[in-house]
Amino acid sequence: MRGLRKGVLGVALAAAVVMGAGGTAGAVGPVVGPARAEEPSAGVEAEGGSEADLAHHGHVSLWDGRVGVWLVSENLGPTDVAEATVRLAFSVPMAGGFDLPPACLWSSDRVVSCRTGELKATGGVGELALDLRTAGRPDELTVDITTAWRDGVADRNPRNDRHRVLVLATGDPYVF
């Protein structure tokens, strides 16, 4: 009975993750330009002194070899960001052959990189939902969420855009 409840919770969560992104597992909002893997060095002044404060929050769930990710990226300002790239690095390999939203690409069998689209200062928000499968059925995994690129804008507060989440295969949402 407990396994059935976990399975139903997992399916409900997967549906919620997909529905939360407007009916598909794609990014919401404008998507501009290619995803990039470069990251400006911490503490280095950006061109023209532009500064923004990107933040990523959401939750990750793992059940029966499936991973659901719901991610909200926002810009707390003071400068608009034309686009940014968020990287999700998993501690276990993901199964290939599954489509990603148009804003995302596989960087390796453990890393997905996704564009956020434009993030206006003080409130620009981008949403992303992913429904992935692991190569096996792990009891747990970790996922590292980081800003990989931010359009040349400095971020002096990277603590709110870098997270490491331990996710147990319970179907429960682990919030970051």
N, C-alpha and C positions, 0 to 999 in steps of 0.2 A: 504494500500500500504506500509506503514511504517513497519508493522508487517511482511509482505512478504520479504522486504529487510533485516530485521534483521534475519529472518529464513534462507535466502539464505546466508547471511554473516556467520551465525553460522555453516551451513553445509560446506561452503567453508573453514572456519577455522578448523573445525574438520578434513576435508580431508587434509589440510595443516599440521596439527599436526601429523596425522597418516603417511602421506607421508614423513614428515621430519625425521621420525625414520626408514627410509628404507623400507617402505611399510607395516609395522605392527606397532602396538602400543607397541613394545618391546624396550628394551634398546639396544643401539648399542655398540659394542665392547665386549671385554672379560668379562665374569661374573664368579667370583671366590668366593666360600665359601658361607655360609649362611648369611642372613641379621641379624644384631645384633642391640639391642636397648640400649646398654650401651654407656655412653658418659664420657670420661675422664673429671675430674674436671677442670674448667677454671683456668689457671695460674699454674697448676701442671706440673712439668717437666716430659716429657715422658721418657721411658726407653732409656738409651744411649743418651739422649738429642736430639733426632730426632725432627725436626720441619718442617711443611709444611704449606701452606696457601691455604686452600680450598675455593672456591668461587662458588656460584650457581646463575645463571641468567636465565631468560626466560620470559614466559608470561602465564597468566591464563585467561580463558574466561568462562562465564556462560550464557546459553540461554536455555529456555524451559526445565529446570531441568537437563541439561547436563553441565558437566564441562570438559573443555579441558585444559590440562597442557602440556607445552613444557618446558623442563628443560635442561640446560647445566651445568654440573659440571666440574670445572677445578682446577688444582693444580698449583699455582703460585710459588711453591718451598719453600725451596731449596731441600727437601727430597722427593723421590718417595713415593707414598702411594699404597700399594698392593691392597687395596680395602677400600671403605668407604660406609657408609649407610646414605642416605638422608631421612628425615621424612617429610611427607606432612600431616599436621593436619588441617582438615576442621571444620568450626564452625557449620556446619549442618551435620546430618547423611547422608551417602551415601546409595544408594539402593544396596542390595546384588545381587548375582547371575551373576555378570559380571566378565569376565576373566581379569586378570592383566598380564602384561608382565612377562616372566619367572624370571626376576630379582627383582620382587616386591611381597609383601604379605600384606594382610590386618592385621594391628595390632589391630584394632577395627573398628566399623562402621563409624568412623570419621578419621581414621589414616591409611595411606599407607606408608610402609617403602620399600625403593628400594636400591639395591646395585649399586654402580657406576662402578664397575670393577676397573682395575688398572688405577691410575692417575700418570703419570710420572711427575717429577718436571719440572717446567717452561713450561707448555703447555699441559700436559696430559688432555684430554677432554673426558667426557662421556655424551651422549645424552639420553634423556628419553622423551617419549610421552605417555600421558594417556588420555583416553576418558572414563569418568565416568558419572554416573547418580546419582542425589540426590534423597533422599527418597520422597521429595515433589517437589514443584516448587517455591523455595525461590526467593525473589526479589533481594537478595544480600547474600554474604557469605564472610568470611575471610578464608584465608589459611596461615598457618605458615609453612615456609620452613626452616629446620634446618639440620645441620650435626648431626646425632645421634651417629655415631661411625666412627673413622678414623684410625683403625689399630694400636693404641698405639702411634701415632704421635701427638705431641703438635701443636696447632694452636693459635698463640698469636694475631691473627687478626680475631676474629670470626664475626666481623661486616659484612663481605661480604659473609658469608655463613648462615646468619639468616635474614629472611625477613618475614614481615607480610603484606599481600596484601588484600585490600578490593576490592571485585569483584562485580559489579552490573550486573544484568541479562539483559544486552544489547547486548551480543554477541561480544562486543569489547574486544580486547586483553589488559589486564592490565599487564604492564611490571614491572619486578623487577630485 
